[in-house]
């Protein structure tokens, strides 16, 4: 094979559709934009416009947050790939295996923020890993082969007190508020209420004062 014989796969590159080059091209005249109007012009931004009413993307509530500025960009590697590198001789199982050793062996392209060890595959060699994180299956596979895994990531501290009302109720720190029902009215209470209503009905009615005394005196 020579350099002048290397070519892309058939159909991987397609020519750009040239609009407005005659009706025989299929994209002539209006060029795929339909008839006249706002959408036939350039600079149109009405995809989220709903005629003036509050659009959907503003009606919906916004909750949560993105951890993009704080998240770590970790490499991932399986124990089976590490074993293949050991068998090929590119990785020394006797020396500690960390992210720098994996990059040097060609298993990773760059260091990034560290590496996470995953448990897919089989590990036969006794290896001492120093990684940022490791899955439970990976730790079990390494320890089964006689190796060890050192985790560099700081351990998550459990909160001193459980968060959330349900967790606090379960721990016995808070008691749920129980709203007691109002006591049912007794016959004596009903009789008192009826007597008071009857007295108010039979009481003499006082004459109402005029709304504007000054006009009444005139």
MDTraj code that builds the backbone (N, CA, C; nanometers):
import mdtraj as md
import numpy as np

residues = "UNK UNK UNK UNK UNK UNK UNK UNK UNK UNK UNK UNK UNK UNK UNK UNK UNK UNK UNK UNK UNK UNK UNK UNK UNK UNK UNK UNK UNK UNK UNK UNK UNK UNK UNK UNK UNK UNK UNK UNK UNK UNK UNK UNK UNK UNK UNK UNK UNK UNK UNK UNK UNK UNK UNK UNK UNK UNK UNK UNK UNK UNK UNK UNK UNK UNK UNK UNK UNK UNK UNK UNK UNK UNK UNK UNK UNK UNK UNK UNK UNK UNK UNK UNK UNK UNK UNK UNK UNK UNK UNK UNK UNK UNK UNK UNK UNK UNK UNK UNK UNK UNK UNK UNK UNK UNK UNK UNK UNK UNK UNK UNK UNK UNK UNK UNK UNK UNK UNK UNK UNK UNK UNK UNK UNK UNK UNK UNK UNK UNK UNK UNK UNK UNK UNK UNK UNK UNK UNK UNK UNK UNK UNK UNK UNK UNK UNK UNK UNK UNK UNK UNK UNK UNK UNK UNK UNK UNK UNK UNK UNK UNK UNK UNK UNK UNK UNK UNK UNK UNK UNK UNK UNK UNK UNK UNK UNK UNK UNK UNK UNK UNK UNK UNK UNK UNK UNK UNK UNK UNK UNK UNK UNK UNK UNK UNK UNK UNK UNK UNK UNK UNK UNK UNK UNK UNK UNK UNK UNK UNK UNK UNK UNK UNK UNK UNK UNK UNK".split()
xyz = np.array([
    [0.0842, -0.1200, 0.0000],
    [0.0000, 0.0000, 0.0000],
    [0.0874, 0.1247, 0.0000],
    [0.0487, 0.2229, -0.0799],
    [0.1209, 0.3482, -0.0887],
    [0.0314, 0.4625, -0.0434],
    [0.0939, 0.5762, -0.0166],
    [0.0176, 0.6907, 0.0319],
    [-0.0853, 0.7372, -0.0704],
    [-0.0523, 0.7276, -0.1991],
    [-0.1473, 0.7720, -0.3001],
    [-0.2598, 0.6724, -0.3232],
    [-0.2534, 0.5555, -0.2557],
    [-0.3594, 0.4555, -0.2684],
    [-0.4565, 0.4590, -0.1505],
    [-0.4228, 0.5394, -0.0493],
    [-0.5102, 0.5476, 0.0688],
    [-0.6289, 0.6371, 0.0360],
    [-0.7472, 0.5894, 0.0634],
    [-0.8695, 0.6664, 0.0374],
    [-0.9711, 0.6386, 0.1478],
    [-1.0659, 0.7309, 0.1618],
    [-1.1733, 0.7123, 0.2598],
    [-1.2685, 0.6052, 0.2121],
    [-1.3507, 0.5584, 0.3054],
    [-1.4522, 0.4597, 0.2690],
    [-1.5533, 0.5220, 0.1738],
    [-1.6067, 0.4460, 0.0812],
    [-1.7060, 0.5012, -0.0116],
    [-1.8287, 0.5534, 0.0631],
    [-1.8660, 0.6758, 0.0334],
    [-1.9833, 0.7359, 0.0967],
    [-1.9534, 0.8120, 0.2241],
    [-1.8266, 0.8096, 0.2699],
    [-1.7940, 0.8804, 0.3936],
    [-1.7890, 1.0311, 0.3726],
    [-1.7593, 1.0744, 0.2498],
    [-1.7561, 1.2169, 0.2180],
    [-1.8589, 1.2462, 0.1094],
    [-1.9429, 1.3444, 0.1346],
    [-2.0443, 1.3827, 0.0379],
    [-2.0269, 1.5303, 0.0032],
    [-2.0595, 1.5628, -0.1199],
    [-2.0470, 1.7002, -0.1620],
    [-2.1567, 1.7857, -0.1000],
    [-2.1238, 1.9113, -0.0721],
    [-2.2191, 2.0046, -0.0130],
    [-2.3295, 2.0363, -0.1128],
    [-2.4542, 2.0418, -0.0627],
    [-2.5667, 2.0768, -0.1485],
    [-2.5635, 2.2260, -0.1797],
    [-2.5594, 2.2605, -0.3065],
    [-2.5568, 2.4002, -0.3500],
    [-2.6998, 2.4427, -0.3836],
    [-2.7551, 2.5329, -0.3047],
    [-2.8933, 2.5747, -0.3223],
    [-2.9012, 2.6887, -0.4231],
    [-3.0192, 2.7014, -0.4821],
    [-3.0426, 2.8115, -0.5748],
    [-2.9660, 2.7995, -0.7054],
    [-2.9476, 2.6779, -0.7564],
    [-2.8723, 2.6583, -0.8795],
    [-2.9591, 2.5904, -0.9863],
    [-3.0868, 2.6273, -0.9912],
    [-3.1742, 2.5734, -1.0943],
    [-3.2666, 2.4665, -1.0408],
    [-3.3840, 2.4535, -1.1066],
    [-3.4864, 2.3600, -1.0570],
    [-3.4443, 2.2147, -1.0774],
    [-3.3511, 2.1905, -1.1674],
    [-3.3083, 2.0535, -1.1892],
    [-3.2291, 1.9964, -1.0737],
    [-3.1740, 2.0807, -0.9865],
    [-3.0944, 2.0315, -0.8735],
    [-3.1819, 1.9832, -0.7585],
    [-3.3103, 2.0234, -0.7597],
    [-3.3971, 1.9875, -0.6476],
    [-3.3946, 2.0883, -0.5356],
    [-3.2983, 2.1789, -0.5350],
    [-3.2907, 2.2840, -0.4338],
    [-3.2744, 2.4193, -0.5025],
    [-3.3499, 2.4396, -0.6123],
    [-3.3445, 2.5662, -0.6829],
    [-3.4569, 2.6568, -0.6384],
    [-3.4756, 2.7679, -0.7039],
    [-3.5793, 2.8665, -0.6748],
    [-3.5744, 2.9100, -0.5281],
    [-3.6585, 2.8544, -0.4414],
    [-3.6617, 2.8980, -0.3011],
    [-3.5520, 2.8328, -0.2175],
    [-3.4811, 2.7349, -0.2715],
    [-3.3654, 2.6783, -0.2012],
    [-3.4000, 2.6068, -0.0721],
    [-3.5166, 2.5416, -0.0664],
    [-3.5534, 2.4663, 0.0536],
    [-3.6125, 2.5495, 0.1648],
    [-3.6378, 2.6807, 0.1400],
    [-3.6910, 2.7675, 0.2448],
    [-3.8416, 2.7898, 0.2323],
    [-3.9056, 2.7279, 0.1376],
    [-4.0486, 2.7458, 0.1243],
    [-4.0834, 2.8785, 0.0598],
    [-4.1996, 2.9328, 0.0979],
    [-4.2460, 3.0583, 0.0399],
    [-4.1829, 3.1777, 0.1070],
    [-4.2448, 3.2945, 0.0831],
    [-4.1925, 3.4178, 0.1391],
    [-4.2286, 3.4281, 0.2873],
    [-4.1739, 3.5267, 0.3522],
    [-4.2056, 3.5489, 0.4928],
    [-4.0808, 3.5524, 0.5790],
    [-4.1048, 3.5567, 0.7102],
    [-3.9932, 3.5717, 0.8034],
    [-3.8977, 3.4526, 0.7989],
    [-3.9524, 3.3315, 0.7857],
    [-3.8675, 3.2130, 0.7883],
    [-3.7883, 3.1956, 0.6592],
    [-3.8208, 3.2715, 0.5557],
    [-3.7440, 3.2655, 0.4313],
    [-3.6241, 3.3589, 0.4348],
    [-3.6140, 3.4430, 0.5397],
    [-3.5025, 3.5377, 0.5493],
    [-3.3933, 3.4827, 0.6403],
    [-3.2833, 3.5488, 0.6409],
    [-3.1739, 3.5102, 0.7296],
    [-3.1885, 3.5810, 0.8642],
    [-3.1212, 3.5274, 0.9646],
    [-3.1249, 3.5894, 1.0971],
    [-3.2536, 3.5654, 1.1725],
    [-3.3246, 3.4557, 1.1464],
    [-3.4527, 3.4283, 1.2115],
    [-3.4292, 3.3418, 1.3351],
    [-3.4887, 3.3820, 1.4463],
    [-3.4764, 3.3043, 1.5701],
    [-3.6139, 3.2933, 1.6343],
    [-3.6980, 3.2094, 1.5811],
    [-3.8343, 3.1966, 1.6331],
    [-3.8653, 3.0526, 1.6717],
    [-3.7618, 2.9689, 1.6930],
    [-3.7896, 2.8292, 1.7257],
    [-3.8571, 2.8152, 1.8616],
    [-3.8221, 2.9037, 1.9556],
    [-3.8851, 2.8974, 2.0862],
    [-3.9948, 2.9990, 2.1050],
    [-4.0334, 3.0675, 1.9983],
    [-4.1337, 3.1731, 2.0078],
    [-4.2728, 3.1125, 1.9993],
    [-4.3630, 3.1553, 2.0877],
    [-4.4976, 3.1006, 2.0936],
    [-4.6018, 3.2093, 2.0776],
    [-4.5744, 3.3051, 1.9907],
    [-4.6741, 3.4076, 1.9603],
    [-4.6832, 3.5181, 2.0620],
    [-4.5925, 3.5253, 2.1565],
    [-4.5963, 3.6300, 2.2570],
    [-4.6239, 3.5787, 2.3967],
    [-4.6868, 3.4604, 2.4074],
    [-4.7090, 3.4061, 2.5408],
    [-4.5774, 3.3531, 2.5978],
    [-4.5776, 3.3272, 2.7286],
    [-4.4555, 3.2807, 2.7934],
    [-4.4133, 3.1468, 2.7346],
    [-4.2950, 3.1368, 2.6741],
    [-4.2556, 3.0118, 2.6085],
    [-4.2294, 2.9006, 2.7091],
    [-4.2270, 2.7782, 2.6582],
    [-4.2163, 2.6607, 2.7448],
    [-4.0877, 2.6607, 2.8252],
    [-3.9777, 2.7015, 2.7631],
    [-3.8497, 2.6958, 2.8343],
    [-3.8415, 2.7990, 2.9460],
    [-3.9352, 2.8930, 2.9511],
    [-3.9404, 2.9882, 3.0622],
    [-4.0528, 2.9558, 3.1592],
    [-4.1518, 2.8794, 3.1131],
    [-4.2613, 2.8399, 3.2030],
    [-4.2178, 2.7314, 3.3010],
    [-4.1305, 2.6421, 3.2552],
    [-4.0911, 2.5298, 3.3394],
    [-3.9998, 2.5759, 3.4521],
    [-4.0126, 2.5176, 3.5718],
    [-3.9255, 2.5570, 3.6835],
    [-3.7826, 2.5084, 3.6612],
    [-3.6891, 2.5837, 3.7119],
    [-3.5476, 2.5489, 3.7013],
    [-3.5016, 2.4980, 3.8382],
    [-3.4588, 2.3722, 3.8408],
    [-3.4133, 2.3126, 3.9676],
    [-3.2764, 2.2497, 3.9481],
    [-3.2049, 2.2348, 4.0578],
    [-3.0767, 2.1668, 4.0542],
    [-2.9646, 2.2574, 4.0073],
    [-2.8499, 2.1980, 3.9864],
    [-2.7331, 2.2722, 3.9422],
    [-2.6422, 2.1761, 3.8667],
    [-2.5454, 2.2325, 3.7966],
    [-2.4471, 2.1541, 3.7226],
    [-2.3130, 2.1612, 3.7960],
    [-2.2502, 2.0473, 3.8058],
    [-2.1231, 2.0390, 3.8763],
    [-2.0063, 2.0468, 3.7785],
    [-2.0273, 2.1118, 3.6644],
    [-1.9286, 2.1096, 3.5572],
    [-1.7970, 2.1722, 3.5988],
    [-1.8015, 2.2831, 3.6715],
    [-1.6775, 2.3532, 3.7054],
    [-1.5984, 2.2832, 3.8144],
    [-1.6581, 2.1852, 3.8838],
    [-1.5892, 2.1163, 3.9925],
    [-1.5616, 1.9693, 3.9626],
    [-1.6212, 1.9163, 3.8561],
    [-1.6069, 1.7736, 3.8315],
    [-1.4658, 1.7397, 3.7836],
    [-1.4260, 1.6147, 3.8079],
    [-1.2942, 1.5665, 3.7683],
    [-1.3047, 1.4893, 3.6384],
    [-1.2041, 1.5042, 3.5553],
    [-1.1969, 1.4300, 3.4297],
    [-1.1019, 1.3119, 3.4510],
    [-1.1587, 1.1941, 3.4751],
    [-1.0803, 1.0761, 3.5096],
    [-1.0676, 0.9818, 3.3905],
    [-0.9532, 0.9158, 3.3819],
    [-0.9381, 0.8044, 3.2893],
    [-1.0037, 0.6810, 3.3497],
    [-1.0431, 0.5883, 3.2652],
    [-1.1004, 0.4613, 3.3108],
    [-1.0260, 0.3468, 3.2446],
    [-0.9951, 0.2459, 3.3241],
    [-0.9243, 0.1304, 3.2701],
    [-0.9692, 0.0063, 3.3462],
    [-0.9838, -0.1037, 3.2748],
    [-1.0264, -0.2296, 3.3336],
    [-0.9047, -0.3146, 3.3701],
    [-0.9256, -0.4032, 3.4676],
    [-0.8153, -0.4890, 3.5124],
    [-0.7724, -0.5856, 3.4020],
    [-0.8650, -0.6241, 3.3143],
    [-0.8299, -0.7125, 3.2038],
    [-0.7311, -0.6478, 3.1080],
    [-0.7447, -0.5178, 3.0851],
    [-0.6514, -0.4464, 2.9978],
    [-0.5148, -0.4357, 3.0635],
    [-0.5115, -0.4195, 3.1947],
    [-0.3840, -0.4143, 3.2666],
    [-0.3135, -0.5495, 3.2568],
    [-0.3903, -0.6586, 3.2704],
    [-0.3306, -0.7920, 3.2599],
    [-0.2753, -0.8168, 3.1196],
    [-0.3443, -0.7685, 3.0166],
    [-0.2956, -0.7839, 2.8799],
    [-0.1642, -0.7083, 2.8603],
    [-0.1523, -0.5894, 2.9230],
    [-0.0282, -0.5126, 2.9125],
    [0.0853, -0.5814, 2.9867],
    [0.0547, -0.6448, 3.0979],
    [0.1574, -0.7195, 3.1730],
    [0.2043, -0.8395, 3.0917],
    [0.1101, -0.9097, 3.0288],
    [0.1468, -1.0253, 2.9459],
    [0.2304, -0.9826, 2.8252],
    [0.2020, -0.8635, 2.7718],
    [0.2777, -0.8148, 2.6562],
    [0.4144, -0.7607, 2.6947],
    [0.4380, -0.7376, 2.8245],
    [0.5665, -0.6883, 2.8717],
    [0.5795, -0.5386, 2.8737],
    [0.4718, -0.4667, 2.8411],
    [0.4779, -0.3198, 2.8431],
    [0.4566, -0.2619, 2.9821],
    [0.4126, -0.3428, 3.0756],
    [0.3871, -0.2965, 3.2122],
    [0.4510, -0.3941, 3.3095],
    [0.5248, -0.3400, 3.4066],
    [0.5927, -0.4223, 3.5061],
    [0.5006, -0.4413, 3.6256],
    [0.4669, -0.5666, 3.6562],
    [0.3760, -0.5948, 3.7665],
    [0.4434, -0.5818, 3.9017],
    [0.5783, -0.5847, 3.9055],
    [0.6489, -0.5793, 4.0333],
    [0.6538, -0.4376, 4.0896],
    [0.6494, -0.3379, 4.0052],
    [0.6519, -0.1990, 4.0511],
    [0.5087, -0.1478, 4.0673],
    [0.4881, -0.0490, 4.1566],
    [0.3525, 0.0050, 4.1751],
    [0.2973, 0.0637, 4.0448],
    [0.1713, 0.0390, 4.0214],
    [0.1055, 0.0852, 3.8988],
    [0.0191, 0.2062, 3.9333],
    [0.0568, 0.3217, 3.8789],
    [-0.0235, 0.4422, 3.8952],
    [-0.0545, 0.4996, 3.7580],
    [-0.1113, 0.6198, 3.7542],
    [-0.1532, 0.6767, 3.6269],
    [-0.0330, 0.7079, 3.5382],
    [0.0795, 0.7479, 3.5977],
    [0.1985, 0.7771, 3.5178],
    [0.2524, 0.6500, 3.4524],
    [0.2500, 0.5377, 3.5262],
    [0.2968, 0.4116, 3.4700],
    [0.2057, 0.3639, 3.3581],
    [0.0742, 0.3897, 3.3713],
    [-0.0201, 0.3492, 3.2662],
    [-0.0023, 0.4333, 3.1402],
    [0.0293, 0.5616, 3.1576],
    [0.0548, 0.6469, 3.0419],
    [0.1840, 0.6050, 2.9735],
    [0.2853, 0.5731, 3.0535],
    [0.4134, 0.5306, 2.9974],
    [0.4011, 0.3989, 2.9212],
    [0.3115, 0.3102, 2.9707],
    [0.2911, 0.1817, 2.9041],
    [0.2038, 0.1936, 2.7803],
    [0.1455, 0.3104, 2.7571],
    [0.0615, 0.3312, 2.6397],
    [-0.0835, 0.2920, 2.6589],
    [-0.1234, 0.2633, 2.7827],
    [-0.2629, 0.2272, 2.8089],
    [-0.3523, 0.3502, 2.8176],
    [-0.2943, 0.4639, 2.8544],
    [-0.3682, 0.5892, 2.8622],
    [-0.2948, 0.6928, 2.7785],
    [-0.3709, 0.7873, 2.7237],
    [-0.3098, 0.8901, 2.6396],
    [-0.2503, 1.0035, 2.7224],
    [-0.3163, 1.0415, 2.8310],
    [-0.2638, 1.1484, 2.9160],
    [-0.3126, 1.1269, 3.0598],
    [-0.2544, 1.2040, 3.1514],
    [-0.2785, 1.1821, 3.2944],
    [-0.4181, 1.2274, 3.3351],
    [-0.4605, 1.3448, 3.2871],
    [-0.5870, 1.4073, 3.3285],
    [-0.5877, 1.4285, 3.4804],
    [-0.7025, 1.3995, 3.5456],
    [-0.7133, 1.4174, 3.6908],
    [-0.6918, 1.2873, 3.7672],
    [-0.6499, 1.1837, 3.7001],
    [-0.6282, 1.0557, 3.7665],
    [-0.6901, 0.9432, 3.6858],
    [-0.7047, 0.8283, 3.7500],
    [-0.7581, 0.7110, 3.6819],
    [-0.8508, 0.6360, 3.7779],
    [-0.9544, 0.5786, 3.7205],
    [-1.0452, 0.4929, 3.7965],
    [-1.0301, 0.3507, 3.7452],
    [-1.0115, 0.2574, 3.8367],
    [-0.9909, 0.1170, 3.8017],
    [-1.1251, 0.0449, 3.8024],
    [-1.1556, -0.0226, 3.6926],
    [-1.2804, -0.0959, 3.6785],
    [-1.2528, -0.2462, 3.6754],
    [-1.3558, -0.3256, 3.7009],
    [-1.3359, -0.4676, 3.7254],
    [-1.3651, -0.5604, 3.6098],
    [-1.3775, -0.5099, 3.4870],
    [-1.4066, -0.5996, 3.3747],
    [-1.2799, -0.6746, 3.3332],
    [-1.2919, -0.8029, 3.3122],
    [-1.1775, -0.8843, 3.2723],
    [-1.1229, -0.9646, 3.3897],
    [-1.0090, -1.0277, 3.3668],
    [-0.9478, -1.1142, 3.4678],
    [-0.8056, -1.0667, 3.4956],
    [-0.7698, -1.0610, 3.6229],
    [-0.6357, -1.0216, 3.6642],
    [-0.5698, -1.1400, 3.7340],
    [-0.4550, -1.1813, 3.6828],
    [-0.3828, -1.2956, 3.7388],
    [-0.2589, -1.2533, 3.8164],
    [-0.1980, -1.1424, 3.7770],
    [-0.0739, -1.0976, 3.8387],
    [-0.1011, -1.0247, 3.9702],
    [-0.0030, -1.0318, 4.0581],
    [-0.0108, -0.9601, 4.1855],
    [0.0397, -0.8180, 4.1621],
    [-0.0490, -0.7209, 4.1701],
    [-0.0157, -0.5826, 4.1356],
    [-0.0584, -0.4906, 4.2492],
    [0.0245, -0.3894, 4.2740],
    [-0.0101, -0.2855, 4.3709],
    [-0.0531, -0.1605, 4.2926],
    [-0.1816, -0.1265, 4.3029],
    [-0.2369, -0.0123, 4.2288],
    [-0.2434, 0.1103, 4.3189],
    [-0.2169, 0.2263, 4.2590],
    [-0.2380, 0.3552, 4.3245],
    [-0.3233, 0.4380, 4.2291],
    [-0.4536, 0.4445, 4.2578],
    [-0.5483, 0.5084, 4.1677],
    [-0.6343, 0.6066, 4.2455],
    [-0.7021, 0.6918, 4.1698],
    [-0.7897, 0.7905, 4.2343],
    [-0.9154, 0.7233, 4.2888],
    [-0.9743, 0.6355, 4.2073],
    [-1.0920, 0.5614, 4.2521],
    [-1.0853, 0.4209, 4.1962],
    [-1.1651, 0.3316, 4.2539],
    [-1.1729, 0.1933, 4.2051],
    [-1.3108, 0.1387, 4.2396],
    [-1.3664, 0.0606, 4.1482],
    [-1.4963, -0.0012, 4.1735],
    [-1.4795, -0.1198, 4.2688],
    [-1.5903, -0.1632, 4.3276],
    [-1.5855, -0.2755, 4.4220],
    [-1.5390, -0.4040, 4.3542],
    [-1.5837, -0.4243, 4.2306],
    [-1.5428, -0.5447, 4.1584],
    [-1.3938, -0.5419, 4.1265],
    [-1.3416, -0.4228, 4.0971],
    [-1.1986, -0.4115, 4.0684],
    [-1.1152, -0.4394, 4.1930],
    [-1.1561, -0.3856, 4.3064],
    [-1.0844, -0.4100, 4.4315],
    [-1.0875, -0.5580, 4.4664],
    [-1.2034, -0.6219, 4.4454],
    [-1.2144, -0.7648, 4.4743],
    [-1.1241, -0.8475, 4.3831],
    [-1.1153, -0.8092, 4.2544],
    [-1.0310, -0.8837, 4.1606],
    [-0.8833, -0.8684, 4.1945],
    [-0.8417, -0.7477, 4.2343],
    [-0.7008, -0.7241, 4.2686],
    [-0.6640, -0.7987, 4.3962],
    [-0.7500, -0.7917, 4.4966],
    [-0.7208, -0.8607, 4.6230],
    [-0.7250, -1.0123, 4.6065],
    [-0.8079, -1.0613, 4.5163],
    [-0.8121, -1.2054, 4.4902],
    [-0.6808, -1.2544, 4.4300],
    [-0.6167, -1.1696, 4.3470],
    [-0.4880, -1.2060, 4.2870],
    [-0.3712, -1.1820, 4.3820],
    [-0.3986, -1.1286, 4.5018],
    [-0.2929, -1.1053, 4.5999],
    [-0.2387, -0.9645, 4.6006],
    [-0.2955, -0.8739, 4.5223],
    [-0.2479, -0.7365, 4.5163],
    [-0.3217, -0.6461, 4.6131],
    [-0.3017, -0.5165, 4.5954],
    [-0.3654, -0.4178, 4.6813],
    [-0.4013, -0.2956, 4.5987],
    [-0.4971, -0.2181, 4.6489],
    [-0.5431, -0.0969, 4.5820],
    [-0.5387, 0.0179, 4.6823],
    [-0.4644, 0.1223, 4.6473],
    [-0.4573, 0.2423, 4.7292],
    [-0.5413, 0.3505, 4.6642],
    [-0.6414, 0.3993, 4.7353],
    [-0.7326, 0.5005, 4.6837],
    [-0.6815, 0.6386, 4.7235],
    [-0.6626, 0.7254, 4.6246],
    [-0.6127, 0.8604, 4.6503],
    [-0.7235, 0.9598, 4.6811],
    [-0.8445, 0.9307, 4.6376],
    [-0.9555, 1.0245, 4.6586],
    [-0.9875, 1.0336, 4.8070],
    [-1.0138, 1.1544, 4.8575],
    [-1.0488, 1.1667, 5.0004],
    [-1.1806, 1.0968, 5.0291],
    [-1.1850, 1.0317, 5.1440],
    [-1.3055, 0.9594, 5.1823],
    [-1.4183, 1.0569, 5.2130],
    [-1.5362, 1.0211, 5.1739],
    [-1.6525, 1.1050, 5.2002],
    [-1.6923, 1.0933, 5.3464],
    [-1.6986, 1.2074, 5.4120],
    [-1.7370, 1.2091, 5.5527],
    [-1.8885, 1.2037, 5.5648],
    [-1.9335, 1.1145, 5.6506],
    [-2.0771, 1.1048, 5.6736],
    [-2.1236, 1.2266, 5.7534],
    [-2.2399, 1.2809, 5.7246],
    [-2.2881, 1.3976, 5.8003],
    [-2.3077, 1.3638, 5.9473],
    [-2.2772, 1.4621, 6.0329],
    [-2.2911, 1.4388, 6.1765],
    [-2.4348, 1.4088, 6.2147],
    [-2.5267, 1.4769, 6.1503],
    [-2.6691, 1.4523, 6.1733],
    [-2.7343, 1.4183, 6.0405],
    [-2.8283, 1.3251, 6.0399],
    [-2.8941, 1.2895, 5.9136],
    [-2.9684, 1.4084, 5.8559],
    [-2.9621, 1.4206, 5.7225],
    [-3.0279, 1.5310, 5.6542],
    [-3.1609, 1.4846, 5.5993],
    [-3.2558, 1.5741, 5.6002],
    [-3.3886, 1.5410, 5.5506],
    [-3.4796, 1.4994, 5.6646],
    [-3.6055, 1.5382, 5.6545],
    [-3.6983, 1.5128, 5.7647],
    [-3.7237, 1.3640, 5.7838],
    [-3.7304, 1.2866, 5.6733],
    [-3.7556, 1.1436, 5.6880],
    [-3.6397, 1.0733, 5.7575],
    [-3.5157, 1.1126, 5.7228],
    [-3.3990, 1.0526, 5.7881],
    [-3.3932, 1.0913, 5.9355],
    [-3.4314, 1.2150, 5.9654],
    [-3.4310, 1.2584, 6.1056],
    [-3.5401, 1.1873, 6.1852],
    [-3.6549, 1.1635, 6.1225],
    [-3.7607, 1.0881, 6.1899],
    [-3.7149, 0.9453, 6.2172],
    [-3.6469, 0.8841, 6.1173],
    [-3.6007, 0.7466, 6.1339],
    [-3.4959, 0.7351, 6.2435],
    [-3.4111, 0.8405, 6.2574],
    [-3.3082, 0.8388, 6.3613],
    [-3.3617, 0.8786, 6.4978],
    [-3.4861, 0.9222, 6.5034],
    [-3.5452, 0.9599, 6.6309],
    [-3.5074, 1.0988, 6.6781],
    [-3.4493, 1.1817, 6.5886],
    [-3.4122, 1.3173, 6.6278],
    [-3.5313, 1.4113, 6.6273],
    [-3.6209, 1.3925, 6.5365],
    [-3.7416, 1.4750, 6.5284],
    [-3.8640, 1.3854, 6.5380],
    [-3.9709, 1.4440, 6.5832],
    [-4.0978, 1.3730, 6.5895],
    [-4.1957, 1.4395, 6.4937],
    [-4.2656, 1.3606, 6.4173],
    [-4.3612, 1.4217, 6.3241],
    [-4.4725, 1.4925, 6.3976],
    [-4.5122, 1.6053, 6.3413],
    [-4.6214, 1.6815, 6.4033],
    [-4.7540, 1.6130, 6.3750],
    [-4.8254, 1.5841, 6.4806],
    [-4.9554, 1.5182, 6.4676],
    [-5.0644, 1.6208, 6.4989],
    [-5.1462, 1.6479, 6.4043],
    [-5.2557, 1.7433, 6.4213],
    [-5.3759, 1.6682, 6.4766],
    [-5.4139, 1.7054, 6.5985],
    [-5.5270, 1.6382, 6.6625],
    [-5.6577, 1.6954, 6.6083],
    [-5.7516, 1.6072, 6.5885],
    [-5.8822, 1.6503, 6.5395],
    [-5.9578, 1.7258, 6.6488],
    [-6.0400, 1.8208, 6.6069],
    [-6.1192, 1.8975, 6.7026],
    [-6.2209, 1.8056, 6.7705],
    [-6.2446, 1.8258, 6.9012],
    [-6.3410, 1.7384, 6.9704],
    [-6.4828, 1.7566, 6.9157],
    [-6.5531, 1.6482, 6.9090],
    [-6.6905, 1.6533, 6.8579],
    [-6.7797, 1.7314, 6.9538],
    [-6.8679, 1.8166, 6.9035],
    [-6.9540, 1.8962, 6.9927],
    [-7.0510, 1.8061, 7.0690],
    [-7.0663, 1.8364, 7.1985],
    [-7.1589, 1.7594, 7.2831],
    [-7.2993, 1.8203, 7.2746],
    [-7.3956, 1.7527, 7.3361],
    [-7.5343, 1.8024, 7.3353],
    [-7.5454, 1.9336, 7.4112],
    [-7.4646, 1.9465, 7.5205],
    [-7.4699, 2.0705, 7.5995],
    [-7.4192, 2.1885, 7.5174],
    [-7.3093, 2.1655, 7.4399],
    [-7.2571, 2.2739, 7.3561],
    [-7.3573, 2.3136, 7.2486],
    [-7.4227, 2.2147, 7.1907],
    [-7.5217, 2.2442, 7.0878],
    [-7.6392, 2.3229, 7.1457],
    [-7.6787, 2.2886, 7.2696],
    [-7.7897, 2.3602, 7.3339],
    [-7.7524, 2.5045, 7.3644],
    [-7.6260, 2.5261, 7.4131],
    [-7.5797, 2.6622, 7.4408],
    [-7.5773, 2.7465, 7.3144],
    [-7.5328, 2.6878, 7.2057],
    [-7.5260, 2.7597, 7.0791],
    [-7.6647, 2.7983, 7.0306],
    [-7.7619, 2.7061, 7.0474],
    [-7.8992, 2.7341, 7.0052],
    [-7.9626, 2.8419, 7.0910],
    [-7.9346, 2.8381, 7.2241],
    [-7.9895, 2.9409, 7.3143],
    [-7.9340, 3.0783, 7.2814],
    [-7.8008, 3.0846, 7.2510],
    [-7.7400, 3.2129, 7.2180],
    [-7.7987, 3.2689, 7.0889],
    [-7.8232, 3.1820, 6.9919],
    [-7.8808, 3.2271, 6.8668],
    [-8.0232, 3.2790, 6.8894],
    [-8.1008, 3.2122, 6.9763],
    [-8.2380, 3.2546, 7.0044],
    [-8.2400, 3.3882, 7.0772],
    [-8.1465, 3.4088, 7.1750],
    [-8.1401, 3.5362, 7.2469],
    [-8.1044, 3.6505, 7.1506],
    [-8.0147, 3.6231, 7.0577],
    [-7.9787, 3.7273, 6.9617],
    [-8.0960, 3.7613, 6.8714],
    [-8.1812, 3.6636, 6.8429],
    [-8.2962, 3.6897, 6.7566],
    [-8.4023, 3.7717, 6.8290],
    [-8.4212, 3.7452, 6.9600],
    [-8.5254, 3.8137, 7.0361],
    [-8.4798, 3.9471, 7.0933],
    [-8.3521, 3.9757, 7.0891],
    [-8.3014, 4.1022, 7.1452],
    [-8.3581, 4.2192, 7.0658],
    [-8.3929, 4.3344, 7.1368],
    [-8.4481, 4.4513, 7.0650],
    [-8.3446, 4.5120, 6.9720],
    [-8.3925, 4.5471, 6.8551],
    [-8.3027, 4.6027, 6.7541],
    [-8.2927, 4.7527, 6.7748],
    [-8.1706, 4.8038, 6.7764],
    [-8.1474, 4.9486, 6.7917],
    [-8.1596, 5.0158, 6.6556],
    [-8.2078, 5.1441, 6.6608],
    [-8.2194, 5.2192, 6.5354],
    [-8.0820, 5.2487, 6.4787],
    [-8.0689, 5.2312, 6.3525],
    [-7.9408, 5.2581, 6.2868],
    [-7.9209, 5.4082, 6.2744],
    [-7.7984, 5.4523, 6.2999],
    [-7.7646, 5.5931, 6.2856],
    [-7.7564, 5.6277, 6.1369],
    [-7.7925, 5.7527, 6.1022],
    [-7.7806, 5.7884, 5.9613],
    [-7.6344, 5.7862, 5.9149],
    [-7.6184, 5.7538, 5.7879],
    [-7.4825, 5.7439, 5.7361],
    [-7.4103, 5.8768, 5.7435],
    [-7.4812, 5.9893, 5.7206],
    [-7.4192, 6.1219, 5.7249],
    [-7.5034, 6.2104, 5.8152],
    [-7.4659, 6.2278, 5.9434],
    [-7.5492, 6.3065, 6.0369],
    [-7.5680, 6.4517, 5.9937],
    [-7.4695, 6.5048, 5.9268],
    [-7.4806, 6.6457, 5.8837],
    [-7.5929, 6.6659, 5.7866],
    [-7.6123, 6.5777, 5.6918],
    [-7.7212, 6.5900, 5.5948],
    [-7.8552, 6.5665, 5.6598],
    [-7.8624, 6.4755, 5.7625],
    [-7.9909, 6.4481, 5.8291],
    [-8.0392, 6.5698, 5.9065],
    [-7.9447, 6.6471, 5.9679],
    [-7.9860, 6.7648, 6.0443],
    [-8.0366, 6.8748, 5.9542],
    [-7.9898, 6.8821, 5.8337],
    [-8.0370, 6.9818, 5.7403],
    [-8.1824, 6.9541, 5.7041],
])
top = md.Topology()
chain = top.add_chain()
for i, resn in enumerate(residues, 1):
    res = top.add_residue(resn, chain, resSeq=i)
    for name in ("N", "CA", "C"):
        top.add_atom(name, md.element.get_by_symbol(name[0]), res)
traj = md.Trajectory(xyz[None], top)
